[in-house]
Amino acid sequence: MTFTDLMAQTLGLIGLLMNILSFQQKTKKMLIAVQSFGGLCFSIHFLLLHAPIGALLNLIAVFRGIVFTNKNKFKADHILWLPFFFTLFIASYILSFVVFGVS
């Protein structure tokens, strides 16, 4: 096992622990913040494993968490956030075939 593989597995474990611990949080803001940190760990984990689509999907989820954690600053209750994130997820699906050559 190379150092990169070891780092990837370590970050994956940290991401898993963060997602498990997020359900122990008392406030919604902390729950989303801890899940976002776990998603960031998973993004790096997938990048180290050469799985860019997994990293991209987790980065979108982290961005979504940041938006909804800072609800007032980003006006997260606006109706346009739903189609925006829907479009990001559809674009990542298309990218998986066009750019990354997933078959």
C-alpha positions as CSV (number, residue, x, y, z in Angstrom):
1,M,0.0,0.0,0.0
2,T,1.4,3.4,-1.0
3,F,1.4,6.5,1.0
4,T,-1.3,8.0,-1.3
5,D,-3.5,4.9,-0.7
6,L,-3.0,5.2,3.0
7,M,-3.9,8.9,3.0
8,A,-7.0,8.2,0.9
9,Q,-8.2,5.5,3.3
10,T,-7.5,7.7,6.3
11,L,-9.5,10.6,4.9
12,G,-12.3,8.2,4.0
13,L,-12.4,7.0,7.5
14,I,-12.4,10.5,8.9
15,G,-15.2,11.4,6.5
16,L,-17.2,8.4,7.6
17,L,-16.7,9.3,11.3
18,M,-17.7,12.9,10.7
19,N,-20.9,11.8,9.0
20,I,-21.7,9.5,11.8
21,L,-20.9,12.2,14.4
22,S,-23.1,14.7,12.6
23,F,-26.2,13.0,13.8
24,Q,-25.1,13.6,17.4
25,Q,-25.1,17.4,16.9
26,K,-27.7,19.5,18.8
27,T,-28.3,22.2,16.2
28,K,-29.1,22.0,12.5
29,K,-26.2,24.4,11.7
30,M,-23.7,22.2,13.4
31,L,-25.1,19.1,11.8
32,I,-24.7,20.6,8.3
33,A,-21.2,21.9,9.2
34,V,-20.0,18.5,10.4
35,Q,-21.5,16.8,7.4
36,S,-19.9,19.3,5.1
37,F,-16.5,18.6,6.7
38,G,-17.1,14.9,6.2
39,G,-18.0,15.6,2.5
40,L,-14.8,17.6,2.1
41,C,-12.8,14.7,3.5
42,F,-14.6,12.3,1.1
43,S,-13.8,14.7,-1.9
44,I,-10.1,14.5,-1.2
45,H,-10.4,10.8,-0.6
46,F,-12.0,10.3,-4.0
47,L,-9.4,12.5,-5.7
48,L,-6.6,10.5,-4.2
49,L,-8.3,7.3,-5.5
50,H,-8.5,8.9,-9.0
51,A,-12.4,9.0,-8.8
52,P,-13.1,12.6,-9.9
53,I,-16.9,12.1,-10.2
54,G,-17.1,11.0,-6.6
55,A,-15.0,14.1,-5.6
56,L,-17.2,16.4,-7.7
57,L,-20.5,15.1,-6.2
58,N,-19.1,15.5,-2.7
59,L,-17.9,19.1,-3.4
60,I,-21.4,20.0,-4.7
61,A,-22.8,18.6,-1.4
62,V,-20.2,20.6,0.6
63,F,-21.2,23.8,-1.4
64,R,-24.9,23.0,-0.7
65,G,-24.1,22.6,3.0
66,I,-22.3,26.0,3.1
67,V,-25.3,27.7,1.4
68,F,-27.8,26.2,3.8
69,T,-25.6,26.8,6.9
70,N,-25.4,30.5,6.0
71,K,-29.1,30.7,5.1
72,N,-29.5,34.4,5.6
73,K,-26.4,35.4,3.8
74,F,-27.2,33.4,0.7
75,K,-31.0,33.7,1.0
76,A,-31.2,29.9,0.9
77,D,-35.0,29.8,1.1
78,H,-35.1,31.3,-2.4
79,I,-36.8,29.1,-5.0
80,L,-33.9,29.2,-7.5
81,W,-31.6,27.2,-5.3
82,L,-33.4,24.0,-6.0
83,P,-33.0,24.2,-9.8
84,F,-29.4,25.4,-9.4
85,F,-28.4,22.4,-7.4
86,F,-30.4,20.1,-9.6
87,T,-28.5,21.5,-12.6
88,L,-25.2,21.0,-10.9
89,F,-26.0,17.3,-10.2
90,I,-27.2,16.8,-13.8
91,A,-24.1,18.5,-15.2
92,S,-21.9,16.2,-13.1
93,Y,-23.8,13.3,-14.5
94,I,-23.1,14.5,-18.1
95,L,-19.4,15.2,-17.2
96,S,-19.0,11.7,-16.1
97,F,-19.6,10.5,-19.7
98,V,-18.2,13.4,-21.7
99,V,-15.1,14.4,-19.8
100,F,-14.2,11.5,-17.7
101,G,-15.2,8.7,-20.1
102,V,-17.2,6.6,-17.8
103,S,-19.0,3.9,-19.7
